[in-house]
C-alpha cells in the first residue's frame, strides 16, 4: 500500500496534520493476567508476531509523515506497549497516569519520567486515570471516560492542570472499559463512536455535541474498530472493521487498515499503542 502524507488534501477537502506519537515496542508482550474481558491468560500469545504487527503500525505512521518517538519497554510490564494509557499530553503539558490495577502501576511513573527527562512540565496525578485511554482531545474540549478505570475526580484535576474544558462520559459495557475503545476523534471537531457503550445520559451529550458523528455498529466495535487514530485525513484502523471503513471512505477519509490481532488479545488496537504528544499552542 502506498500511503499519502498527512499534509496532502483529498478531493473531499480533508487535510491531515502531521502528529508526534510516543510508542513502546512490545518486546515483553504477553497475556499473563486478566484485567479486562479481552484477556485470557490460558490462551497462547506470540510475542514475535505482536512485534511484527506493531512495527507495521509504526511504519504506517511514518509513511504518513508523522514523527514517532520511542520509550524503552520494561521487562515485567507486558502492557507497556499500550502507550496511550501512559499519560495525557496537551499544549506541551503532561498529566500523568495512575493505573487502576496493580499489574500496571509501574507504567505511570515510567512514562512520566520519560517526559520529565525531556523537559516537559508534568503533573503526577492524585486520582486514578489511565491517560489517553480515557481522555480524547479535540480542538475545544477533552472528552473523558469513566465507569471502569478513571475516577471522575481525575477529570477535574486534568481540567485544572491543562486549562481545557473536560466533558465526562460514562461507559457501561465492560468490553469497552476505556473511552478509546468506544470513540475516536475524526478531527478537531467531530468523532466516531458506538452508542451502546455509553450510558443514556452520555449518549444524549454525544448527540448534542456531535450531530454529524460517524455511528459504529456492534460488529465494528467488537473488533475494536473504534480504537483508531485519525490525523484529520487518514484513519489508521483495525482491518476487520469493514462497515466502519466503508463509512469513513464515504465521508471522504483515507483509510489505512492494520492488523493488530495479537495485541487485541489484551484489548489493544492502534490507538492503545499510540500516545500523542501535543505541542504548545497559542491560546487566544
C-alpha positions in Angstrom: 0.0 0.0 0.0 1.3 3.5 -0.9 0.3 6.0 1.8 -0.1 9.7 1.1 1.4 12.2 3.5 -1.0 13.7 6.1 -0.5 17.2 4.7 -2.0 16.4 1.3 -5.6 17.4 0.7 -8.1 14.8 -0.6 -10.8 15.6 -3.2 -13.2 15.9 -0.3 -11.1 18.8 1.0 -9.8 16.9 4.0 -6.3 17.8 5.1 -4.4 15.9 7.8 -2.0 17.3 10.3 1.4 15.8 11.0 1.5 14.4 14.5 4.1 13.4 17.1 3.5 10.0 18.7 5.1 8.1 21.5 5.2 4.3 21.2 6.6 1.4 23.1 7.9 -1.8 21.3 6.1 -4.9 22.7 9.3 -6.9 23.4 7.8 -8.2 26.6 4.2 -8.5 25.5 2.2 -11.5 26.7 -1.1 -12.1 28.4 -0.2 -13.3 31.9 -3.1 -11.8 33.8 -6.7 -10.7 33.2 -7.9 -7.2 33.9 -10.4 -6.8 31.1 -12.8 -9.1 29.2 -10.4 -9.5 26.3 -7.6 -11.0 28.3 -7.4 -14.8 28.6 -4.1 -16.0 30.1 -4.9 -19.6 29.3 -4.6 -18.9 25.6 -1.3 -18.7 23.8 0.3 -15.3 22.8 3.0 -14.8 20.2 5.4 -12.0 21.2 7.3 -12.1 17.9 4.1 -11.7 16.0 3.0 -8.9 18.2 6.3 -7.1 17.5 5.8 -7.6 13.7 2.3 -6.1 13.8 3.4 -3.2 16.0 6.3 -2.5 13.6 3.8 -2.3 10.7 1.7 0.2 12.7 4.8 2.3 13.3 5.8 2.2 9.7 2.3 3.3 8.7 2.6 6.4 10.9 6.0 7.3 9.5 4.8 6.8 5.9 2.0 9.3 6.6 4.6 11.8 7.7 4.1 11.5 11.4 7.0 11.5 13.9 7.4 8.5 16.2 9.4 8.6 19.4 10.1 5.5 21.5 10.1 4.7 25.2 12.1 1.7 26.2 9.9 -1.3 27.3 10.4 -2.6 30.8 10.5 -6.4 31.5 7.7 -7.4 33.7 5.3 -4.8 32.2 3.7 -6.7 29.3 1.1 -4.0 28.7 3.5 -1.1 28.5 3.1 -1.4 24.7 -0.2 0.4 25.2 1.4 3.8 25.3 -1.9 5.7 25.1 -2.6 4.8 28.7 0.7 6.3 30.0 -0.2 10.0 30.1 -2.2 12.8 28.6 -0.2 15.5 26.7 -1.9 18.8 25.8 -0.2 22.0 24.9 3.1 20.5 26.0 1.9 19.8 29.5 1.8 16.2 30.7 -0.8 14.8 33.1 0.4 11.5 34.4 -1.4 8.2 34.6 -2.3 6.5 37.9 -3.4 3.0 37.0 -6.4 1.2 38.5 -4.8 -2.2 38.6 -1.5 -3.1 40.4 -0.2 -5.1 37.5 0.2 -1.8 35.5 1.0 0.6 38.3 4.7 1.0 37.4 3.9 2.2 33.9 2.6 5.6 35.0 5.9 6.7 36.7 7.9 5.3 33.7 6.0 7.4 31.2 6.0 10.5 33.4 9.8 10.1 33.9 10.3 9.9 30.1 8.6 13.3 29.7 10.3 14.9 32.7 13.7 13.9 31.4 12.9 15.8 28.2 11.9 19.0 29.9 8.1 18.7 29.8 6.0 20.2 32.5 4.5 17.2 34.3 1.9 16.6 37.0 1.7 13.3 39.0 -2.0 12.5 39.2 -3.7 12.4 42.6 -6.6 10.3 41.2 -6.9 7.1 39.2 -6.8 7.7 35.5 -5.4 5.9 32.5 -4.1 8.6 30.3 -5.4 8.8 26.7 -7.2 5.5 27.3 -9.9 7.7 28.9 -9.0 11.2 27.6 -9.5 12.1 24.0 -8.6 15.7 22.9 -10.4 17.8 20.4 -9.9 21.4 19.4 -12.0 23.0 22.1 -12.6 20.2 24.7 -11.3 17.0 26.1 -13.7 14.0 26.2 -13.2 12.0 29.4 -14.4 8.5 30.1 -15.3 7.0 33.5 -17.1 3.9 34.7 -14.4 1.3 34.8 -10.9 2.8 35.1 -10.8 6.6 35.5 -12.1 8.4 38.6 -14.3 11.4 37.8 -12.2 13.5 40.2 -9.3 13.0 37.7 -11.4 14.8 35.1 -11.4 17.9 37.2 -7.8 17.6 38.1 -6.9 17.3 34.4 -9.1 20.3 33.5 -7.4 22.5 36.2 -3.9 21.5 35.0 -4.5 21.6 31.3 -6.9 24.5 31.1 -9.2 22.8 28.6 -12.9 22.1 29.2 -13.4 18.4 30.1 -16.7 16.6 29.2 -17.4 13.5 31.3 -18.8 10.4 29.5 -19.9 7.3 31.4 -19.0 3.8 29.9 -21.4 1.0 30.8 -20.2 -2.1 28.8 -17.1 -3.8 30.3 -15.8 -4.8 26.9 -15.3 -1.0 26.3 -13.5 -0.3 29.5 -11.6 2.7 28.1 -13.1 5.6 26.2 -10.7 5.0 23.3 -12.3 1.6 22.7 -15.7 3.2 22.1 -14.9 6.5 20.5 -12.2 8.3 18.5 -11.8 11.9 17.2 -12.1 12.1 13.4 -10.6 15.6 13.5 -10.7 18.5 16.0 -14.5 18.8 16.0 -16.1 15.5 15.2 -16.0 11.9 16.3 -16.9 8.3 15.6 -18.5 6.3 18.4 -20.5 3.2 19.4 -23.6 4.5 21.3 -24.3 1.3 23.3 -21.0 1.6 25.1 -22.3 4.7 26.9 -24.9 5.5 29.5 -28.2 7.0 28.3 -27.2 10.5 29.5 -23.8 10.3 27.9 -25.4 9.3 24.6 -27.6 12.4 24.8 -24.5 14.5 25.4 -22.7 12.9 22.4 -25.7 13.5 20.1 -25.9 17.1 21.2 -22.1 17.8 20.7 -21.6 15.7 17.5 -24.8 15.6 15.5 -22.8 14.6 12.4 -20.8 11.8 14.1 -20.0 8.5 12.5 -22.0 5.9 14.3 -20.4 2.5 14.5 -22.2 -0.9 14.6 -21.7 -3.6 17.2 -19.8 -5.6 14.7 -17.2 -2.9 14.2 -17.0 -2.1 17.9 -16.4 -5.8 18.8 -13.2 -5.9 16.7 -12.1 -2.6 18.4 -12.6 -0.7 15.2 -13.1 2.5 17.3 -9.6 2.1 18.8 -8.4 4.1 15.8 -6.1 7.1 15.0 -7.1 9.9 12.7 -4.9 12.9 11.6 -7.9 14.6 10.1 -7.4 13.0 6.7 -6.0 9.5 7.2 -7.6 7.0 9.6 -5.5 4.1 10.9 -8.0 1.4 11.9 -8.2 -2.3 12.6 -8.7 -4.0 9.2 -11.7 -6.2 10.4 -13.9 -3.1 11.0 -15.3 -3.3 7.5 -18.5 -1.4 8.0 -16.7 1.5 9.7 -14.1 1.5 7.0 -16.8 1.9 4.3 -18.5 4.7 6.1 -15.2 6.6 6.7 -14.4 6.3 3.0 -17.9 7.6 2.2 -17.2 10.6 4.4 -14.0 11.3 2.4 -11.4 9.9 4.7 -8.4 7.9 3.6 -8.4 4.6 5.4 -5.2 2.8 6.5 -6.2 -0.7 7.7 -3.8 -2.5 10.0 -3.6 -6.0 11.6 -3.1 -5.9 15.4 -4.9 -9.2 16.2 -2.1 -10.3 18.5 -2.3 -7.2 20.6 -6.0 -7.4 20.7 -5.7 -10.4 23.0 -5.0 -7.7 25.7 -7.8 -5.4 24.4 -5.5 -3.2 22.4 -5.6 -1.6 18.9 -3.9 1.2 17.0 -4.9 3.9 19.5 -3.9 1.9 22.5 -0.4 1.7 21.1 -0.2 5.4 20.4 0.2 8.4 22.8 0.0 11.7 21.0 2.5 14.4 22.1 0.6 17.7 21.5 2.9 20.7 21.4 2.2 24.2 22.9 -0.4 26.2 21.1 -1.2 29.9 21.5 -4.4 30.5 23.4 -6.3 33.4 22.0 
